[in-house]
Amino acid sequence: MRIGELSKRTGVSPRSLRYYEEQGLLTSARSDAGQRHYSDAEVERVSLIRQLFAAGMSSRVIASVLPCVETPSDPGVTESAFVTMTRERDRIDADIADLIETRDALDVLIRINRRHWAELSTARKPMTPAA
């Protein structure tokens, strides 16, 4: 399939697909006219690349992990990918802990804000004149 079809099937822009190729994350065959052609397997690979980017990995880190997908029986590749993946998982765990801490601090501010608004709304109620 050509780059436009891969783009449609994956939801990734042709520009991003070209970037993936420049970074060594994706490969294509070239026609005589120089057009990129991708196999059906590249759809799944692009999906994996997107997930890894969404997890905050850089293209450099992704490039170091992907050989594990290509040659899963190579112990050297598998071990290197394992080390990289566990390091990235630890980084993500730290990011999650930071986000939880930030969310908890925001919850405190929200509670304070609610109390403040409640106090303001009761202070604004007009007093009824005594008869």
Steps between C-alpha positions, in 0.01 A plus 500: 500500500611856440554762766152649460335165565721434804410845626127429462523159664703623798380856548861620480583781261727432203740755645524300825545177306790656311643614835469145636696381199769767545541387860533134399170399661327402177621365168355501154586365160531751217339473161693586184344845526626535859163460668492337841323166529420338834397148593182427694718423804597867517147589618559310824852642530374858465243427771778381732714805417206728583448326834867539587497869406181546705683346797753780472780309334730681261565373149852406614363279778236350272769418243693314768195293602358409158774250406351276771186481285697424186740239643342370823724192503825700520602496868714814473220698341247364745714586804575850376133563426406364844737741674368792298136403554540461876679835520214662306241326718674638809496847344128468424434380858680810630295720265181336625602560863567866417163530327322345798675744733402790275140377480482472879631856540242618248226319695601699811477824304161401361365432852632837619341670200164332563502611864592852394216513248257361756604769749464771235155382397371502859653843565327645192147396595301813575361536845124523522372803686338438835129571498 
